[in-house]
Amino acid sequence: MNLWQYFFQISFEECKFPTSWKLSHVTPIFKEKGKRSDQENYRPVSLTSPFLERVIVEKLNSHLKLNNLISDHQHGFRKNRSTISQLVVIHEYIQSARDRGIPIDIILIDLLKAFDQISLRKLIHCLEIYGIKGLQGYWLSAYLNDRKIAVKVADILSTWIDATSGVPQGSVLGPVLFVMYIEFA
């Protein structure tokens, strides 16, 4: 067992994380549109502990696939799927309805600051509903709670503040947690 595996095993058994594993440096990335002086034109990308998050994501994806817990209609943040694959499905559905003379209505929703709006309490409840309970649930809850973030621009780091909601945008784990949350909601 290497050192990382040892730390990971101890973390899992005790449902605790070193503070450094729960810190996120948030780097604002320009969206390539609008004025650079407008803060709304930047996407916050969280630099977290990618090694740990990859392990968690692998376990979550395996659990979700094994238990068929994510709808086949979900294309966002899924392997071999994208906004393009979703558009192809919608186009085929519309074309089929049109060919049969069936009227169709479509409602499109853009969730503003979606990753930031997730309630951690509801997300943890969602994990329980998905069957992530007991030691695994406590461990993941310990990872999600009591996180801290600081904004980093160039070499300047802001003061650390508590991350009381949301999942880290731009992280390895954030998209999987987001999909689980919206599938549950």
Solvent accessible surface area in square Angstrom, and as a share of the most:
residue,aa,sasa,rsa
1,M,165,0.74
2,N,89,0.46
3,L,121,0.60
4,W,115,0.40
5,Q,96,0.43
6,Y,111,0.42
7,F,93,0.39
8,F,41,0.17
9,Q,73,0.32
10,I,62,0.31
11,S,6,0.04
12,F,50,0.21
13,E,93,0.42
14,E,98,0.44
15,C,29,0.17
16,K,135,0.57
17,F,24,0.10
18,P,64,0.40
19,T,96,0.56
20,S,76,0.49
21,W,24,0.08
22,K,24,0.10
23,L,49,0.25
24,S,1,0.00
25,H,60,0.27
26,V,14,0.08
27,T,36,0.21
28,P,45,0.29
29,I,87,0.44
30,F,31,0.13
31,K,71,0.30
32,E,140,0.63
33,K,137,0.58
34,G,61,0.58
35,K,151,0.64
36,R,154,0.56
37,S,107,0.69
38,D,61,0.32
39,Q,147,0.65
40,E,92,0.41
41,N,22,0.11
42,Y,61,0.23
43,R,116,0.42
44,P,45,0.28
45,V,34,0.20
46,S,9,0.06
47,L,99,0.49
48,T,25,0.15
49,S,19,0.12
50,P,63,0.39
51,F,89,0.37
52,L,1,0.01
53,E,0,0.00
54,R,140,0.51
55,V,36,0.21
56,I,5,0.03
57,V,22,0.12
58,E,125,0.56
59,K,133,0.56
60,L,9,0.04
61,N,70,0.36
62,S,68,0.44
63,H,50,0.22
64,L,11,0.05
65,K,172,0.73
66,L,150,0.75
67,N,68,0.35
68,N,130,0.66
69,L,56,0.28
70,I,18,0.09
71,S,42,0.27
72,D,102,0.53
73,H,147,0.66
74,Q,28,0.12
75,H,16,0.07
76,G,27,0.26
77,F,111,0.46
78,R,71,0.26
79,K,179,0.76
80,N,142,0.73
81,R,67,0.24
82,S,49,0.31
83,T,104,0.60
84,I,117,0.60
85,S,32,0.20
86,Q,49,0.22
87,L,106,0.53
88,V,74,0.43
89,V,68,0.39
90,I,52,0.26
91,H,116,0.52
92,E,106,0.48
93,Y,137,0.52
94,I,55,0.28
95,Q,68,0.30
96,S,47,0.30
97,A,4,0.03
98,R,175,0.64
99,D,106,0.55
100,R,155,0.57
101,G,62,0.60
102,I,80,0.40
103,P,126,0.79
104,I,62,0.31
105,D,138,0.72
106,I,84,0.42
107,I,148,0.75
108,L,148,0.74
109,I,134,0.68
110,D,133,0.69
111,L,96,0.48
112,L,146,0.73
113,K,97,0.41
114,A,20,0.15
115,F,20,0.08
116,D,53,0.28
117,Q,124,0.55
118,I,2,0.01
119,S,31,0.20
120,L,17,0.08
121,R,180,0.66
122,K,98,0.42
123,L,0,0.00
124,I,32,0.16
125,H,87,0.39
126,C,0,0.00
127,L,3,0.01
128,E,76,0.34
129,I,102,0.52
130,Y,20,0.08
131,G,37,0.36
132,I,10,0.05
133,K,123,0.52
134,G,41,0.40
135,L,81,0.40
136,Q,105,0.47
137,G,11,0.11
138,Y,149,0.57
139,W,15,0.05
140,L,5,0.03
141,S,21,0.14
142,A,26,0.20
143,Y,1,0.00
144,L,2,0.01
145,N,54,0.28
146,D,122,0.63
147,R,10,0.04
148,K,74,0.32
149,I,49,0.25
150,A,2,0.02
151,V,66,0.38
152,K,72,0.31
153,V,85,0.49
154,A,85,0.66
155,D,137,0.71
156,I,134,0.68
157,L,72,0.36
158,S,52,0.33
159,T,113,0.66
160,W,89,0.31
161,I,102,0.52
162,D,85,0.44
163,A,22,0.17
164,T,111,0.65
165,S,56,0.36
166,G,10,0.10
167,V,6,0.04
168,P,16,0.10
169,Q,34,0.15
170,G,48,0.47
171,S,12,0.07
172,V,51,0.30
173,L,1,0.01
174,G,0,0.00
175,P,28,0.17
176,V,15,0.09
177,L,0,0.00
178,F,18,0.07
179,V,6,0.04
180,M,0,0.00
181,Y,35,0.13
182,I,58,0.29
183,E,56,0.25
184,F,78,0.32
185,A,102,0.79
